[in-house]
Amino acid sequence: MVVLPLALTYMLGFKYTVPLIGSIVLFMIIVVFSWIFSIGLWANRNLSQDQQKNLTPFAIGFATPLVYIVMLILIYFPTLNPESRPQPPSWMLPLHILSMMGIFYSIWFSARQYIALQRDHKVDYIIFSNTFFLMWIFPLGIWLIQPSVNQLFDKLENTKI
């Protein structure tokens, strides 16, 4: 998510600035998180009652990185200056680890529920692991997974009519 904005600003001739790169990266994070969240939510809603999972851990998994990003932007980034690097605050490491765990769980949940919906039965990790790793790899995952999501969506919509 960082390499693409850096390459684009370099190729387009923009001056590299932290706010510009940060804004592009933040936009990309919002797009990817929204995509993963929407797949997980949609798949969970379309599963049978016995296969649906509680959405509270899923929502907490997404809320944690968002809180972390907001705290970084509002609290830590303003203290950075080019002359000196301040010591990161003590809250940063535990929140970063919690944030990564939340992202991991959210991608795991979305991949599991999507493949369970696609196959119409409960699935083990080995079955949805490739979807899990594709969701992790941006933008390749979107390009490879979204067409099958669209097909499944159309199939489900046509059976409801």
Buried (B, 14 or more C-beta within 10 A) or exposed (E): BEEEBEEEBEEEEEEEEEEBBBEBBBEBBEBBBEBBBEBBBBBBEBBEEEBBBEEEEBBEBBEBBBBBBEBBEEEBEEEEEEEEEEEEEEEBEEBBEBBEEBBEBBBBBBBBBBBBBBEEEEBEEEBBBEBBEBBBEBEEBBEBBEEEBEEBEEEEEEEEE
